[in-house]
């Protein structure tokens, strides 16, 4: 058998000691059985019913994960309440602001009316200017068409006289072959 780092030599064991060790080893299962019965008897005693499933009535006996779970639950409840309060106050402020905007007579209301009147006057001016521009454009196009028709007629007349003159000139300038 290895020495396991002990530098001391093994002590001899006499037969009486070996006999006592054998008896202790043989009685060990009976001793362990008795201890287990005592522990089970202690655990079988009635305990108070827990307040909630998974929680004991006494917070001192909560396990670490149960305490952490409880802390997180309270944290999220607090976050939810705080968020609800902030959102509610924001809605209340927005409602009050909109009410003030709708029901307050402002000194600038005449400015809006003046701006509307100015805008309608500008639009009327543009529409009359557009109508006048359209009329002018129509008159110009008619004048151009009339001028184009006069030029066309003059060109046709000039072409007609040029054609007759060239015809006459071609008949008179023909040389005779008798020479």
TORLUM-793218 format. One record per residue: residue number from 1; chain; x, y, z of N, C-alpha, C in turn. Coordinates in nm, 2 decimals. Layout:
BEGIN
<NUM,"A",<X,Y,Z>,<X,Y,Z>,<X,Y,Z>>
...
REM end
This chain:
BEGIN
<1,"A",<0.08,-0.12,0.00>,<0.00,0.00,0.00>,<0.09,0.12,0.00>>
<2,"A",<0.05,0.23,-0.08>,<0.14,0.35,-0.09>,<0.13,0.43,0.04>>
<3,"A",<0.23,0.50,0.06>,<0.25,0.57,0.19>,<0.17,0.71,0.18>>
<4,"A",<0.14,0.76,0.07>,<0.07,0.89,0.04>,<0.14,1.01,0.11>>
<5,"A",<0.26,1.01,0.11>,<0.34,1.13,0.16>,<0.37,1.12,0.31>>
<6,"A",<0.31,1.02,0.38>,<0.35,1.01,0.53>,<0.48,0.94,0.53>>
<7,"A",<0.57,1.00,0.61>,<0.70,0.94,0.63>,<0.71,0.85,0.75>>
<8,"A",<0.59,0.83,0.82>,<0.59,0.75,0.93>,<0.56,0.61,0.89>>
<9,"A",<0.62,0.51,0.96>,<0.60,0.37,0.93>,<0.46,0.33,0.98>>
<10,"A",<0.40,0.22,0.92>,<0.27,0.17,0.96>,<0.29,0.11,1.10>>
<11,"A",<0.18,0.13,1.18>,<0.18,0.07,1.32>,<0.12,-0.06,1.31>>
<12,"A",<0.17,-0.16,1.38>,<0.11,-0.29,1.37>,<-0.02,-0.29,1.45>>
<13,"A",<-0.13,-0.36,1.40>,<-0.26,-0.36,1.46>,<-0.28,-0.50,1.52>>
<14,"A",<-0.32,-0.51,1.64>,<-0.34,-0.64,1.71>,<-0.47,-0.70,1.67>>
<15,"A",<-0.50,-0.82,1.70>,<-0.62,-0.89,1.66>,<-0.74,-0.84,1.73>>
<16,"A",<-0.73,-0.79,1.85>,<-0.85,-0.73,1.92>,<-0.90,-0.61,1.85>>
<17,"A",<-0.80,-0.52,1.81>,<-0.84,-0.40,1.73>,<-0.91,-0.44,1.60>>
<18,"A",<-0.85,-0.54,1.53>,<-0.91,-0.58,1.41>,<-1.05,-0.63,1.43>>
<19,"A",<-1.08,-0.70,1.54>,<-1.21,-0.75,1.57>,<-1.31,-0.63,1.60>>
<20,"A",<-1.27,-0.53,1.67>,<-1.35,-0.41,1.70>,<-1.38,-0.34,1.57>>
<21,"A",<-1.29,-0.32,1.48>,<-1.31,-0.25,1.35>,<-1.41,-0.33,1.27>>
<22,"A",<-1.40,-0.46,1.27>,<-1.49,-0.55,1.19>,<-1.63,-0.53,1.25>>
<23,"A",<-1.65,-0.53,1.38>,<-1.78,-0.52,1.44>,<-1.84,-0.38,1.41>>
<24,"A",<-1.76,-0.27,1.41>,<-1.80,-0.14,1.38>,<-1.85,-0.13,1.23>>
<25,"A",<-1.78,-0.19,1.14>,<-1.82,-0.19,1.00>,<-1.94,-0.26,0.98>>
<26,"A",<-1.96,-0.38,1.05>,<-2.08,-0.46,1.04>,<-2.21,-0.38,1.10>>
<27,"A",<-2.19,-0.31,1.21>,<-2.30,-0.23,1.27>,<-2.33,-0.10,1.20>>
<28,"A",<-2.24,-0.05,1.11>,<-2.26,0.08,1.05>,<-2.39,0.09,0.97>>
<29,"A",<-2.44,-0.01,0.89>,<-2.57,0.01,0.82>,<-2.68,0.03,0.92>>
<30,"A",<-2.68,-0.04,1.04>,<-2.79,-0.03,1.13>,<-2.78,0.11,1.20>>
<31,"A",<-2.67,0.16,1.22>,<-2.66,0.30,1.28>,<-2.70,0.40,1.19>>
<32,"A",<-2.67,0.39,1.06>,<-2.71,0.49,0.96>,<-2.86,0.48,0.94>>
<33,"A",<-2.92,0.36,0.95>,<-3.06,0.34,0.93>,<-3.13,0.41,1.04>>
<34,"A",<-3.09,0.40,1.16>,<-3.15,0.47,1.28>,<-3.14,0.62,1.27>>
<35,"A",<-3.03,0.67,1.22>,<-3.01,0.82,1.20>,<-3.11,0.87,1.10>>
<36,"A",<-3.13,0.79,0.99>,<-3.22,0.83,0.88>,<-3.36,0.83,0.93>>
<37,"A",<-3.40,0.73,1.01>,<-3.54,0.73,1.07>,<-3.56,0.85,1.16>>
<38,"A",<-3.46,0.89,1.23>,<-3.48,1.01,1.32>,<-3.50,1.14,1.23>>
<39,"A",<-3.42,1.15,1.13>,<-3.43,1.27,1.04>,<-3.56,1.27,0.97>>
<40,"A",<-3.61,1.16,0.92>,<-3.74,1.15,0.85>,<-3.85,1.19,0.95>>
<41,"A",<-3.84,1.14,1.07>,<-3.94,1.17,1.17>,<-3.95,1.32,1.20>>
<42,"A",<-3.83,1.39,1.20>,<-3.83,1.53,1.22>,<-3.90,1.60,1.10>>
<43,"A",<-3.87,1.56,0.97>,<-3.92,1.62,0.85>,<-4.07,1.59,0.83>>
<44,"A",<-4.12,1.49,0.89>,<-4.26,1.45,0.87>,<-4.35,1.53,0.97>>
<45,"A",<-4.29,1.61,1.05>,<-4.38,1.69,1.14>,<-4.45,1.79,1.06>>
<46,"A",<-4.57,1.82,1.09>,<-4.65,1.92,1.01>,<-4.59,2.06,1.01>>
<47,"A",<-4.58,2.12,0.89>,<-4.53,2.25,0.88>,<-4.65,2.35,0.84>>
<48,"A",<-4.64,2.47,0.87>,<-4.75,2.56,0.83>,<-4.76,2.57,0.68>>
<49,"A",<-4.88,2.59,0.63>,<-4.90,2.59,0.48>,<-4.84,2.72,0.43>>
<50,"A",<-4.78,2.71,0.31>,<-4.72,2.83,0.25>,<-4.83,2.93,0.20>>
<51,"A",<-4.79,3.06,0.20>,<-4.88,3.16,0.17>,<-4.91,3.15,0.02>>
<52,"A",<-4.81,3.13,-0.06>,<-4.83,3.12,-0.21>,<-4.75,3.00,-0.25>>
<53,"A",<-4.79,2.95,-0.37>,<-4.72,2.83,-0.42>,<-4.57,2.87,-0.45>>
<54,"A",<-4.48,2.79,-0.39>,<-4.34,2.82,-0.41>,<-4.28,2.91,-0.30>>
<55,"A",<-4.37,2.97,-0.22>,<-4.32,3.06,-0.12>,<-4.36,3.01,0.02>>
<56,"A",<-4.27,3.03,0.11>,<-4.30,2.99,0.25>,<-4.35,3.11,0.32>>
<57,"A",<-4.42,3.09,0.43>,<-4.48,3.20,0.51>,<-4.38,3.29,0.57>>
<58,"A",<-4.26,3.23,0.60>,<-4.16,3.31,0.67>,<-4.05,3.35,0.57>>
<59,"A",<-4.03,3.49,0.55>,<-3.94,3.53,0.45>,<-3.79,3.50,0.49>>
<60,"A",<-3.77,3.46,0.61>,<-3.63,3.43,0.65>,<-3.59,3.30,0.58>>
<61,"A",<-3.68,3.21,0.56>,<-3.65,3.08,0.51>,<-3.66,3.07,0.36>>
<62,"A",<-3.68,3.18,0.29>,<-3.68,3.19,0.14>,<-3.54,3.15,0.09>>
<63,"A",<-3.54,3.08,-0.02>,<-3.41,3.05,-0.08>,<-3.36,3.17,-0.16>>
<64,"A",<-3.24,3.16,-0.20>,<-3.18,3.28,-0.27>,<-3.25,3.31,-0.40>>
<65,"A",<-3.29,3.21,-0.47>,<-3.36,3.24,-0.60>,<-3.50,3.29,-0.58>>
<66,"A",<-3.56,3.25,-0.47>,<-3.69,3.31,-0.44>,<-3.68,3.45,-0.40>>
<67,"A",<-3.58,3.49,-0.32>,<-3.56,3.63,-0.28>,<-3.53,3.71,-0.41>>
<68,"A",<-3.45,3.66,-0.49>,<-3.42,3.73,-0.62>,<-3.54,3.75,-0.70>>
<69,"A",<-3.62,3.65,-0.71>,<-3.74,3.65,-0.79>,<-3.84,3.76,-0.73>>
<70,"A",<-3.85,3.76,-0.60>,<-3.94,3.86,-0.54>,<-3.88,4.00,-0.56>>
<71,"A",<-3.75,4.02,-0.55>,<-3.70,4.15,-0.58>,<-3.72,4.20,-0.72>>
<72,"A",<-3.70,4.11,-0.82>,<-3.73,4.15,-0.95>,<-3.88,4.18,-0.98>>
<73,"A",<-3.96,4.10,-0.92>,<-4.11,4.13,-0.93>,<-4.14,4.27,-0.88>>
<74,"A",<-4.09,4.31,-0.76>,<-4.11,4.44,-0.71>,<-4.05,4.55,-0.80>>
<75,"A",<-3.93,4.52,-0.85>,<-3.87,4.61,-0.94>,<-3.96,4.64,-1.06>>
<76,"A",<-4.01,4.54,-1.13>,<-4.09,4.56,-1.24>,<-4.23,4.62,-1.21>>
<77,"A",<-4.28,4.59,-1.09>,<-4.40,4.66,-1.05>,<-4.37,4.81,-1.03>>
<78,"A",<-4.26,4.84,-0.97>,<-4.22,4.98,-0.96>,<-4.20,5.05,-1.09>>
<79,"A",<-4.13,4.99,-1.18>,<-4.11,5.04,-1.32>,<-4.25,5.07,-1.39>>
<80,"A",<-4.34,4.97,-1.38>,<-4.47,4.99,-1.44>,<-4.55,5.10,-1.38>>
<81,"A",<-4.54,5.12,-1.25>,<-4.62,5.22,-1.18>,<-4.56,5.36,-1.22>>
<82,"A",<-4.43,5.37,-1.22>,<-4.36,5.50,-1.25>,<-4.39,5.53,-1.40>>
<83,"A",<-4.38,5.44,-1.49>,<-4.41,5.46,-1.63>,<-4.56,5.51,-1.65>>
<84,"A",<-4.65,5.44,-1.58>,<-4.79,5.48,-1.59>,<-4.81,5.63,-1.54>>
<85,"A",<-4.74,5.66,-1.43>,<-4.76,5.80,-1.37>,<-4.70,5.90,-1.48>>
<86,"A",<-4.59,5.87,-1.53>,<-4.53,5.97,-1.63>,<-4.62,5.98,-1.75>>
<87,"A",<-4.67,5.87,-1.80>,<-4.75,5.87,-1.92>,<-4.88,5.95,-1.89>>
<88,"A",<-4.94,5.92,-1.77>,<-5.06,5.99,-1.73>,<-5.04,6.14,-1.72>>
<89,"A",<-4.93,6.18,-1.66>,<-4.91,6.33,-1.65>,<-4.88,6.39,-1.79>>
<90,"A",<-4.82,6.32,-1.88>,<-4.80,6.37,-2.01>,<-4.93,6.38,-2.08>>
<91,"A",<-5.02,6.29,-2.07>,<-5.15,6.30,-2.13>,<-5.23,6.42,-2.08>>
<92,"A",<-5.22,6.44,-1.95>,<-5.29,6.55,-1.88>,<-5.24,6.68,-1.93>>
<93,"A",<-5.11,6.69,-1.94>,<-5.04,6.82,-1.99>,<-5.08,6.85,-2.14>>
<94,"A",<-5.08,6.74,-2.22>,<-5.12,6.76,-2.36>,<-5.26,6.80,-2.37>>
<95,"A",<-5.35,6.74,-2.29>,<-5.49,6.78,-2.30>,<-5.51,6.93,-2.26>>
<96,"A",<-5.44,6.97,-2.15>,<-5.45,7.11,-2.10>,<-5.40,7.20,-2.21>>
<97,"A",<-5.29,7.17,-2.27>,<-5.23,7.26,-2.37>,<-5.32,7.27,-2.49>>
<98,"A",<-5.38,7.16,-2.54>,<-5.47,7.16,-2.65>,<-5.60,7.24,-2.62>>
<99,"A",<-5.65,7.23,-2.50>,<-5.76,7.31,-2.45>,<-5.73,7.46,-2.46>>
<100,"A",<-5.61,7.49,-2.41>,<-5.58,7.63,-2.41>,<-5.56,7.69,-2.55>>
<101,"A",<-5.51,7.61,-2.64>,<-5.50,7.65,-2.78>,<-5.63,7.68,-2.84>>
<102,"A",<-5.72,7.59,-2.82>,<-5.86,7.60,-2.88>,<-5.94,7.71,-2.82>>
<103,"A",<-5.93,7.73,-2.70>,<-6.03,7.82,-2.63>,<-5.97,7.96,-2.59>>
<104,"A",<-5.85,7.99,-2.64>,<-5.80,8.12,-2.60>,<-5.81,8.21,-2.73>>
<105,"A",<-5.86,8.33,-2.70>,<-5.87,8.43,-2.81>,<-5.74,8.49,-2.82>>
<106,"A",<-5.68,8.48,-2.94>,<-5.54,8.54,-2.96>,<-5.55,8.67,-3.03>>
<107,"A",<-5.45,8.75,-3.01>,<-5.44,8.88,-3.08>,<-5.40,8.87,-3.22>>
<108,"A",<-5.35,8.75,-3.25>,<-5.30,8.73,-3.39>,<-5.41,8.67,-3.48>>
<109,"A",<-5.53,8.66,-3.44>,<-5.64,8.60,-3.52>,<-5.67,8.68,-3.64>>
<110,"A",<-5.66,8.82,-3.63>,<-5.68,8.91,-3.74>,<-5.57,8.89,-3.85>>
<111,"A",<-5.45,8.85,-3.80>,<-5.34,8.83,-3.90>,<-5.37,8.71,-3.99>>
<112,"A",<-5.43,8.61,-3.94>,<-5.47,8.49,-4.02>,<-5.58,8.53,-4.12>>
<113,"A",<-5.68,8.61,-4.08>,<-5.78,8.66,-4.17>,<-5.72,8.75,-4.28>>
<114,"A",<-5.63,8.84,-4.24>,<-5.56,8.92,-4.34>,<-5.48,8.84,-4.44>>
<115,"A",<-5.41,8.74,-4.39>,<-5.33,8.65,-4.48>,<-5.42,8.58,-4.57>>
<116,"A",<-5.54,8.53,-4.53>,<-5.63,8.46,-4.62>,<-5.68,8.56,-4.73>>
<117,"A",<-5.72,8.68,-4.69>,<-5.76,8.78,-4.79>,<-5.65,8.81,-4.89>>
<118,"A",<-5.53,8.83,-4.84>,<-5.42,8.86,-4.93>,<-5.40,8.74,-5.03>>
<119,"A",<-5.40,8.62,-4.98>,<-5.38,8.51,-5.06>,<-5.49,8.49,-5.17>>
<120,"A",<-5.62,8.52,-5.13>,<-5.73,8.51,-5.23>,<-5.71,8.62,-5.33>>
<121,"A",<-5.67,8.74,-5.29>,<-5.64,8.85,-5.39>,<-5.53,8.81,-5.49>>
<122,"A",<-5.42,8.75,-5.43>,<-5.31,8.71,-5.52>,<-5.36,8.61,-5.62>>
<123,"A",<-5.44,8.51,-5.57>,<-5.49,8.41,-5.66>,<-5.58,8.46,-5.77>>
<124,"A",<-5.66,8.56,-5.73>,<-5.75,8.63,-5.83>,<-5.66,8.70,-5.94>>
<125,"A",<-5.56,8.77,-5.89>,<-5.47,8.84,-5.98>,<-5.40,8.75,-6.08>>
<126,"A",<-5.35,8.64,-6.02>,<-5.29,8.54,-6.11>,<-5.39,8.48,-6.21>>
<127,"A",<-5.51,8.46,-6.17>,<-5.61,8.40,-6.26>,<-5.64,8.50,-6.37>>
<128,"A",<-5.66,8.63,-6.33>,<-5.69,8.73,-6.44>,<-5.56,8.75,-6.53>>
<129,"A",<-5.44,8.75,-6.47>,<-5.32,8.76,-6.55>,<-5.31,8.64,-6.65>>
<130,"A",<-5.35,8.52,-6.60>,<-5.34,8.40,-6.68>,<-5.44,8.41,-6.80>>
<131,"A",<-5.56,8.46,-6.76>,<-5.66,8.48,-6.87>,<-5.62,8.58,-6.97>>
<132,"A",<-5.56,8.69,-6.93>,<-5.51,8.80,-7.02>,<-5.40,8.74,-7.10>>
<133,"A",<-5.31,8.66,-7.04>,<-5.19,8.60,-7.11>,<-5.25,8.51,-7.22>>
<134,"A",<-5.35,8.43,-7.18>,<-5.40,8.34,-7.28>,<-5.47,8.41,-7.40>>
<135,"A",<-5.54,8.52,-7.37>,<-5.60,8.60,-7.48>,<-5.49,8.66,-7.57>>
<136,"A",<-5.38,8.71,-7.50>,<-5.27,8.77,-7.58>,<-5.21,8.66,-7.67>>
<137,"A",<-5.18,8.55,-7.61>,<-5.12,8.44,-7.68>,<-5.21,8.40,-7.80>>
<138,"A",<-5.34,8.40,-7.78>,<-5.43,8.36,-7.89>,<-5.43,8.46,-8.00>>
<139,"A",<-5.43,8.59,-7.96>,<-5.42,8.70,-8.06>,<-5.29,8.69,-8.14>>
<140,"A",<-5.18,8.66,-8.07>,<-5.05,8.65,-8.14>,<-5.05,8.54,-8.24>>
<141,"A",<-5.11,8.42,-8.19>,<-5.11,8.31,-8.28>,<-5.20,8.33,-8.40>>
<142,"A",<-5.31,8.41,-8.38>,<-5.40,8.44,-8.50>,<-5.33,8.54,-8.59>>
<143,"A",<-5.26,8.63,-8.53>,<-5.19,8.73,-8.61>,<-5.08,8.66,-8.69>>
<144,"A",<-5.01,8.57,-8.63>,<-4.90,8.49,-8.70>,<-4.96,8.41,-8.81>>
<145,"A",<-5.08,8.35,-8.78>,<-5.14,8.27,-8.89>,<-5.19,8.35,-9.00>>
<146,"A",<-5.24,8.47,-8.97>,<-5.28,8.56,-9.08>,<-5.16,8.61,-9.16>>
<147,"A",<-5.06,8.64,-9.09>,<-4.93,8.69,-9.16>,<-4.88,8.57,-9.24>>
<148,"A",<-4.88,8.45,-9.19>,<-4.83,8.33,-9.26>,<-4.92,8.31,-9.38>>
<149,"A",<-5.05,8.33,-9.37>,<-5.14,8.31,-9.48>,<-5.11,8.41,-9.59>>
<150,"A",<-5.08,8.54,-9.55>,<-5.05,8.64,-9.65>,<-4.92,8.61,-9.72>>
<151,"A",<-4.82,8.57,-9.64>,<-4.69,8.53,-9.70>,<-4.71,8.42,-9.79>>
<152,"A",<-4.79,8.32,-9.75>,<-4.81,8.20,-9.84>,<-4.88,8.25,-9.97>>
<153,"A",<-4.98,8.33,-9.96>,<-5.05,8.38,-10.08>,<-4.95,8.46,-10.17>>
<154,"A",<-4.87,8.54,-10.11>,<-4.77,8.62,-10.19>,<-4.67,8.52,-10.25>>
<155,"A",<-4.62,8.42,-10.18>,<-4.53,8.33,-10.24>,<-4.59,8.25,-10.35>>
<156,"A",<-4.72,8.21,-10.33>,<-4.78,8.13,-10.44>,<-4.80,8.22,-10.56>>
<157,"A",<-4.83,8.35,-10.54>,<-4.85,8.44,-10.66>,<-4.71,8.46,-10.73>>
<158,"A",<-4.61,8.48,-10.64>,<-4.47,8.50,-10.70>,<-4.43,8.37,-10.78>>
<159,"A",<-4.46,8.26,-10.73>,<-4.42,8.13,-10.79>,<-4.50,8.12,-10.93>>
<160,"A",<-4.62,8.16,-10.93>,<-4.70,8.15,-11.05>,<-4.65,8.24,-11.16>>
<161,"A",<-4.61,8.36,-11.13>,<-4.56,8.45,-11.23>,<-4.42,8.41,-11.27>>
<162,"A",<-4.34,8.35,-11.18>,<-4.21,8.30,-11.22>,<-4.22,8.19,-11.31>>
<163,"A",<-4.31,8.10,-11.29>,<-4.33,7.98,-11.38>,<-4.37,8.03,-11.52>>
<164,"A",<-4.46,8.12,-11.53>,<-4.51,8.16,-11.66>,<-4.40,8.23,-11.73>>
<165,"A",<-4.32,8.31,-11.67>,<-4.21,8.39,-11.73>,<-4.11,8.29,-11.78>>
<166,"A",<-4.07,8.19,-11.70>,<-3.97,8.10,-11.74>,<-4.02,8.02,-11.86>>
<167,"A",<-4.15,7.99,-11.87>,<-4.20,7.91,-11.98>,<-4.19,8.00,-12.11>>
<168,"A",<-4.23,8.12,-12.10>,<-4.22,8.21,-12.21>,<-4.07,8.22,-12.26>>
<169,"A",<-3.99,8.24,-12.17>,<-3.85,8.26,-12.21>,<-3.79,8.13,-12.27>>
<170,"A",<-3.83,8.02,-12.23>,<-3.78,7.90,-12.28>,<-3.83,7.87,-12.42>>
<171,"A",<-3.94,7.92,-12.46>,<-4.00,7.90,-12.59>,<-3.93,8.00,-12.69>>
<172,"A",<-3.89,8.11,-12.65>,<-3.84,8.21,-12.74>,<-3.69,8.19,-12.76>>
<173,"A",<-3.62,8.12,-12.68>,<-3.48,8.11,-12.69>,<-3.44,7.98,-12.75>>
<174,"A",<-3.52,7.91,-12.82>,<-3.48,7.79,-12.88>,<-3.42,7.82,-13.02>>
<175,"A",<-3.30,7.78,-13.05>,<-3.23,7.80,-13.17>,<-3.28,7.71,-13.29>>
<176,"A",<-3.27,7.76,-13.40>,<-3.32,7.68,-13.52>,<-3.21,7.60,-13.58>>
<177,"A",<-3.25,7.49,-13.64>,<-3.15,7.40,-13.69>,<-3.12,7.42,-13.84>>
<178,"A",<-3.18,7.51,-13.90>,<-3.16,7.53,-14.05>,<-3.02,7.59,-14.08>>
<179,"A",<-2.96,7.65,-14.01>,<-2.83,7.71,-14.04>,<-2.73,7.61,-14.08>>
REM end
